[in-house]
């Protein structure tokens, strides 16, 4: 058993412990027994490599259980009824505007709590507040209430460290620019980019352009948002690994197309992903997606899809070490991880059948990259979003090939507006053409009666069965390939 396999076993054991505790209560007596068993076997039989590794795997598994349990216990021990609150705080995240509300996140100290707790304030759309603003507020603090459809809103917020929501709030701005100057500068650049896009591109195409470069669909009209969902294309305006893993391949091919060698294209593509993450304002979802996309590029550069599993699993383990709640309650983490695994494990099976010298190889590659990712994330989409698109593959084939060009033109346009506005206006015309094509096509396909159907109450065991079948198919395909050679 080589070091690579040992590393993978220990990482998966840690993730498995977090997974088990995230879904089930574990008797502390069982945890102690497993810990003693792991220590004893690793200590007494350390000369036997298999027993030693098994003992260490048990310890990593127990550590995952303990870490997740510790985080859940912190949430359970939070004061459930803090009541009225009055105080001052600094806005710690960029406020999110939804409909006619601003979602503002602040940190407060409550009673005897040693650490600061995050609070979500739902305020009116005006006056606008920004990251780093120091505010004084009065409100009633409440623990978040779960939705009637079963959505666990409390844990959805808790994964981001938000434990209370602020009701009947009264706000007063005290001062500005109290946050990190570096982060404030990034957000300022992001907002200036968005202003340039809105100034040069008409609505709703400007909303699509902002979503492609900066992430998010809030700038799109409701009808277009629904059609994105019906066509299975929401991932192109969502800052998750689902679009960055696809974008990674586009970047490689684009830079090769303009004449760079593959190794040179790799470093330019990595820079492109870093810039993309930076432009979104560095939210955790974008950072996570950037890590997954960069690892995928690394796998492509070395031509070792299968051997990149350690890097992906290690990245997931590190993310879960920092936030063990992400595994169950962060859908973005699930999509990022599964989409990347789909491309690593499933795409090579398709790639074997493709003719690399064929004229349409690049189009087939895009199709099967998208298909590989979608097969792995489909149960998560059905379980959480209750939507099954019948024309997703067609929509992806017709739209995805021109997304890199659209993003490149839009980025150059917004940058040019900082330097030379006439050039930006010329680029705006060129950018508008693919954007118009995309919005027309998405509205047409999404408007078809048979484009999608609602899948209500998709069971958790259905998702489990899906992944068991996938694992079996991958196992037997690898076994058949091994016996073939």
C-alpha positions in Angstrom: 0.0 0.0 0.0 1.7 3.2 -1.2 1.6 6.6 0.6 -1.0 8.0 -1.9 -3.5 5.2 -1.0 -2.8 5.7 2.8 -3.4 9.4 2.5 -6.7 8.8 0.6 -7.9 6.3 3.3 -7.2 8.7 6.2 -8.8 11.6 4.5 -11.9 9.6 3.6 -12.1 8.3 7.1 -12.1 11.8 8.5 -14.8 12.9 6.0 -16.8 9.7 6.9 -16.8 10.6 10.6 -18.2 14.0 9.8 -20.8 12.6 7.5 -22.0 10.0 10.0 -22.3 12.6 12.8 -24.0 15.1 10.5 -26.9 12.8 9.9 -27.0 10.7 13.1 -26.6 11.0 16.8 -23.7 8.9 18.0 -23.6 7.4 21.5 -20.5 8.8 23.2 -19.7 5.3 24.6 -19.3 4.0 21.1 -17.0 6.9 20.2 -14.8 6.1 23.3 -14.7 2.4 22.3 -13.6 3.2 18.8 -10.9 5.7 20.0 -9.5 3.1 22.4 -9.6 0.4 19.7 -7.8 2.8 17.3 -5.0 3.8 19.8 -4.5 0.2 21.0 -4.2 -1.4 17.5 -1.9 1.4 16.2 0.3 1.2 19.3 0.6 -2.6 19.8 0.7 -3.7 16.2 2.5 -0.8 14.6 4.9 -3.2 12.8 1.9 -4.6 10.9 1.2 -2.0 8.2 -2.4 -3.0 7.5 -3.4 -3.0 11.2 -1.5 0.3 11.8 -3.3 2.0 9.0 -6.6 0.6 10.1 -6.0 1.9 13.6 -5.2 5.4 12.3 -8.2 5.3 10.0 -10.4 4.6 13.0 -8.8 7.5 14.9 -9.4 9.9 11.9 -13.0 8.6 11.7 -13.5 9.3 15.5 -11.9 12.8 15.1 -14.4 13.6 12.3 -17.3 12.5 14.6 -15.9 14.6 17.5 -15.3 17.7 15.4 -18.8 17.7 13.9 -20.3 16.9 17.4 -18.4 19.8 19.0 -19.8 22.2 16.3 -23.4 20.9 16.7 -23.1 21.2 20.5 -22.1 24.8 20.2 -25.2 25.5 18.2 -27.4 23.6 20.7 -26.0 25.5 23.6 -26.7 28.9 22.1 -29.3 30.9 24.0 -32.6 30.2 22.2 -34.5 33.3 23.5 -32.1 36.3 23.9 -34.9 38.8 23.6 -34.4 42.6 23.0 -30.9 43.8 22.1 -29.4 47.3 21.7 -25.9 48.0 20.7 -23.3 48.9 18.1 -21.5 46.7 15.6 -19.7 46.7 12.3 -21.1 45.1 9.1 -18.8 42.1 8.5 -20.1 41.0 5.1 -21.2 42.7 1.9 -25.0 43.3 2.3 -27.2 41.2 -0.1 -30.1 43.0 -1.7 -33.1 40.7 -2.3 -36.3 42.2 -3.6 -36.9 45.1 -1.3 -34.7 44.0 1.6 -31.1 44.3 2.6 -29.6 41.3 4.4 -27.0 42.7 6.7 -24.6 40.5 8.9 -23.0 41.9 12.1 -21.2 40.4 15.0 -22.3 41.0 18.7 -21.3 39.9 22.1 -24.2 38.5 24.1 -24.3 38.1 27.8 -21.6 35.8 29.1 -20.7 34.5 25.7 -16.9 34.9 25.2 -16.9 34.7 21.4 -18.8 37.0 19.1 -22.0 35.8 17.5 -23.3 36.7 14.0 -26.7 38.2 13.5 -28.7 38.6 10.3 -30.6 41.9 10.0 -33.3 42.2 7.4 -33.6 45.9 6.7 -35.3 48.0 4.1 -33.7 48.6 0.7 -32.9 52.2 1.6 -30.8 53.7 2.9 -28.0 51.5 1.6 -25.5 50.0 3.9 -22.0 48.7 3.0 -19.3 46.5 4.4 -17.4 48.2 7.1 -20.2 50.5 8.2 -20.5 50.9 11.9 -24.2 50.9 12.9 -26.3 51.2 16.1 -29.3 49.0 16.1 -32.2 48.0 18.3 -34.2 44.8 17.7 -35.6 41.6 19.0 -33.2 38.7 18.6 -34.7 35.4 17.6 -33.4 32.0 16.5 -34.2 31.4 12.9 -37.4 29.5 12.1 -37.4 26.6 9.7 -39.6 26.7 6.6 -42.9 24.8 6.3 -41.6 22.8 3.4 -38.9 21.3 5.6 -36.0 23.5 4.7 -33.7 23.7 7.7 -33.2 27.5 7.6 -31.6 27.5 11.0 -28.8 25.2 10.1 -28.4 26.9 6.7 -27.5 30.1 8.5 -25.6 28.3 11.3 -23.1 26.9 8.8 -22.0 30.5 8.2 -21.9 31.3 11.9 -25.2 33.2 11.9 -27.3 32.2 15.0 -29.9 34.9 15.3 -32.1 37.0 13.1 -33.1 40.6 14.0 -36.8 41.4 14.0 -38.4 44.9 14.1 -35.0 46.6 13.7 -34.1 50.3 14.0 -30.8 51.2 12.4 -28.5 54.2 12.7 -25.3 54.8 10.7 -22.5 55.9 13.0 -19.4 55.8 10.8 -17.9 54.2 7.7 -14.8 52.3 6.5 -14.3 50.4 9.8 -13.6 47.0 8.1 -10.5 45.5 6.3 -9.1 48.0 3.8 -8.0 45.1 1.5 -11.4 43.4 1.5 -13.2 46.8 1.1 -11.0 47.5 -1.9 -12.0 44.2 -3.5 -15.7 44.9 -3.0 -15.2 48.5 -4.4 -13.6 47.1 -7.5 -16.4 44.5 -7.9 -19.1 47.1 -7.5 -17.3 49.4 -10.0 -17.2 46.5 -12.5 -20.9 46.0 -12.0 -21.6 49.7 -12.6 -19.6 49.5 -15.9 -21.6 46.5 -17.1 -24.9 48.1 -16.3 -23.8 51.4 -18.0 -22.7 49.7 -21.2 -25.1 46.7 -21.6 -29.0 47.0 -21.6 -31.2 45.1 -19.2 -31.7 42.1 -18.9 -28.5 41.2 -20.7 -26.5 43.3 -18.2 -27.9 41.1 -15.4 -26.7 38.0 -17.2 -23.2 39.5 -17.8 -22.9 40.4 -14.1 -23.9 36.9 -13.2 -21.3 35.3 -15.5 -18.4 37.5 -14.2 -19.4 38.3 -10.6 -21.8 35.4 -9.8 -25.5 35.5 -8.7 -28.8 35.8 -10.5 -30.3 38.6 -8.5 -29.8 41.0 -11.5 -32.0 38.9 -13.7 -35.8 39.2 -14.1 -37.9 36.5 -12.4 -39.0 34.9 -15.6 -35.4 34.6 -16.9 -34.3 33.1 -13.5 -37.1 30.5 -13.8 -36.0 29.7 -17.3 -32.4 29.2 -16.2 -33.7 26.7 -13.7 -35.9 24.9 -16.3 -33.0 24.6 -18.7 -30.5 23.4 -16.1 -28.3 26.4 -16.7 -28.4 28.0 -13.3 -24.8 26.9 -12.7 -23.4 29.4 -15.2 -24.5 32.3 -13.0 -23.8 30.6 -9.6 -20.5 30.9 -7.9 -20.0 27.2 -7.3 -17.7 24.4 -8.4 -20.4 23.4 -10.9 -19.5 26.2 -13.2 -15.8 26.7 -12.3 -15.0 23.1 -13.1 -16.5 23.5 -16.5 -14.9 26.9 -16.9 -11.5 25.4 -16.1 -11.6 23.3 -19.3 -12.8 26.2 -21.4 -9.9 28.4 -20.2 -7.3 25.7 -21.1 -8.7 25.3 -24.6 -9.1 29.1 -25.1 -5.4 29.8 -24.3 -4.3 26.8 -26.4 -6.5 28.1 -29.2 -4.8 31.5 -29.2 -1.4 29.8 -29.5 0.0 29.0 -26.1 1.5 25.7 -25.1 -0.5 23.6 -22.7 1.8 24.3 -19.7 1.6 28.0 -20.5 -2.2 27.8 -20.9 -2.4 26.1 -17.4 -0.8 29.1 -15.6 -2.9 31.6 -17.5 -6.0 29.6 -16.7 -5.1 29.4 -13.0 -4.7 33.2 -13.1 -8.1 33.5 -14.8 -9.8 31.5 -12.0 -8.0 33.5 -9.3 -9.2 36.7 -11.0 -12.7 35.4 -11.3 -12.8 34.5 -7.5 -11.3 37.9 -6.7 -13.9 39.7 -8.8 -16.8 38.0 -7.0 -15.7 39.6 -3.7 -14.1 36.5 -2.2 -17.2 34.8 -0.7 -16.6 31.4 0.7 -18.5 29.7 -2.1 -16.3 31.3 -4.7 -13.1 30.5 -2.9 -14.2 26.9 -2.6 -15.1 26.8 -6.3 -11.8 28.3 -7.2 -9.9 25.6 -5.2 -11.9 22.9 -7.0 -11.5 24.4 -10.4 -7.7 24.9 -9.9 -7.3 21.3 -8.8 -9.2 20.2 -11.9 -6.9 22.2 -14.1 -3.9 20.6 -12.3 -5.3 17.2 -13.2 -5.8 18.2 -16.8 -2.3 19.6 -17.0 -0.8 16.4 -15.9 -3.2 14.2 -17.8 -4.0 12.4 -14.6 -7.7 12.7 -13.9 -7.9 9.5 -11.8 -4.8 10.3 -9.7 -6.1 13.7 -8.8 -8.6 12.2 -6.4 -6.2 12.7 -3.5 -6.0 16.4 -4.1 -9.8 16.8 -4.4 -10.5 14.7 -1.3 -7.8 16.5 0.7 -9.3 19.9 -0.4 -12.7 18.7 0.9 -11.2 17.4 4.1 -9.5 20.8 4.8 -12.7 22.6 4.1 -14.7 20.4 6.4 -12.0 20.7 9.1 -12.6 24.5 8.9 -16.4 24.1 8.8 -17.7 20.6 9.4 -21.3 21.8 9.0 -20.7 22.3 5.3 -21.0 18.7 4.4 -24.8 18.5 5.1 -26.0 22.0 5.1 -23.9 23.7 2.4 -25.4 22.8 -1.0 -22.7 24.8 -2.7 -20.0 22.5 -1.1 -21.9 19.4 -2.2 -22.3 20.6 -5.8 -18.6 21.7 -6.0 -17.3 18.4 -4.6 -19.6 16.1 -6.6 -19.3 18.0 -9.9 -15.5 17.8 -9.7 -15.6 14.1 -8.8 -18.0 13.6 -11.7 -15.5 15.1 -14.2 -12.6 13.2 -12.6 -14.2 9.8 -12.5 -16.9 9.8 -15.2 -15.5 12.0 -18.0 -12.5 9.7 -18.7 -14.9 6.9 -19.5 -16.5 9.1 -22.2 -13.1 10.5 -23.3 -11.9 7.0 -24.2 -14.6 6.8 -26.9 -13.8 10.3 -28.4 -11.6 10.8 -31.4 -9.1 13.5 -30.3 -8.3 14.2 -34.0 -11.9 14.7 -35.0 -13.0 18.2 -36.1 -15.8 18.3 -33.5 -13.7 16.9 -30.6 -13.9 20.2 -28.6 -17.7 20.2 -28.8 -18.1 16.6 -27.8 -15.7 17.3 -24.9 -17.8 20.2 -23.6 -20.9 18.0 -23.9 -19.5 15.1 -21.9 -17.8 17.4 -19.3 -21.2 18.9 -18.6 -22.9 15.5 -18.7 -20.3 14.0 -16.3 -20.9 16.9 -13.8 -24.7 16.8 -14.1 -24.9 13.0 -13.5 -23.1 13.4 -10.2 -25.1 16.4 -9.0 -28.6 15.4 -10.2 -29.8 13.8 -7.0 -28.7 16.9 -5.0 -30.6 19.2 -7.4 -33.7 17.0 -7.3 -33.6 16.7 -3.5 -33.0 20.4 -2.8 -34.5 22.3 -5.8 -37.2 19.8 -6.9 -36.7 20.4 -10.6 -35.8 18.0 -13.4 -34.8 19.5 -16.7 -35.4 17.4 -19.8 -33.5 19.7 -22.1 -30.5 20.5 -19.9 -28.1 18.7 -22.2 -29.4 20.4 -25.3 -29.3 23.8 -23.6 -25.7 23.2 -22.3 -24.5 22.2 -25.8 -26.1 25.3 -27.4 -25.0 27.8 -24.6 -21.8 26.6 -22.9 -19.4 26.8 -25.9 -19.8 30.5 -26.2 -19.8 31.3 -22.4 -16.0 31.7 -22.3 -16.1 34.2 -25.2 -18.9 36.1 -23.6 -17.0 36.3 -20.3 -13.8 37.4 -22.0 -15.5 40.1 -24.0 -17.5 41.3 -21.0 -14.4 41.4 -18.8 -12.4 43.4 -21.5 -15.4 45.7 -21.9 -15.6 46.5 -18.2 -11.8 46.9 -17.9 -11.7 49.2 -21.0 -14.3 51.5 -19.5 -11.7 52.4 -16.7 -9.2 53.4 -19.4 -10.9 54.4 -22.7 -14.7 54.6 -22.9 -15.0 54.6 -26.8 -13.2 51.3 -26.9 -15.5 50.0 -24.1 -18.5 51.0 -26.2 -17.2 49.0 -29.2 -16.6 46.0 -27.0 -20.1 46.4 -25.6 -21.6 45.9 -29.0 -19.6 42.7 -29.5 -20.5 41.5 -25.9 -24.2 42.2 -26.4 -24.5 39.8 -29.4 -23.7 36.5 -27.5 -25.6 37.8 -24.5 -28.7 38.4 -26.6 -28.4 35.0 -28.2 -28.1 33.3 -24.8 -31.2 35.2 -23.3 -33.3 34.5 -26.4 -32.4 30.8 -26.4 -32.8 30.3 -22.7 -36.3 32.0 -22.7 -37.3 29.9 -25.7 -36.2 26.6 -24.3 -37.4 27.4 -20.8 -40.8 28.4 -22.2 -41.4 25.0 -23.8 -44.0 23.0 -21.9 -41.9 19.9 -21.8 -38.6 21.5 -20.8 -38.8 20.6 -17.1 -41.1 19.1 -14.5 -41.4 19.5 -10.8 -40.1 16.6 -8.7 -41.6 17.0 -5.2 -40.6 14.9 -2.2 -37.5 13.3 -3.8 -36.4 10.9 -1.0 -33.0 10.9 0.6 -32.8 7.2 0.0 -33.3 7.9 -3.7 -30.1 10.0 -3.7 -28.3 7.3 -1.7 -29.3 4.6 -4.2 -28.2 6.8 -7.1 -24.7 7.2 -5.7 -24.4 3.5 -4.8 -25.3 2.6 -8.4 -22.8 5.1 -9.7 -20.1 3.7 -7.5 -20.8 0.2 -8.7 -20.8 1.2 -12.3 -17.4 3.0 -11.9 -16.0 0.0 -9.9 -17.0 -2.6 -12.6 -15.8 -0.3 -15.5 -12.4 0.0 -13.8 -12.3 -3.7 -13.1 -13.1 -4.5 -16.7 -10.5 -2.0 -18.0 -7.9 -3.6 -15.7 -8.6 -7.2 -16.9 -8.6 -6.0 -20.5 -5.0 -4.9 -20.2 
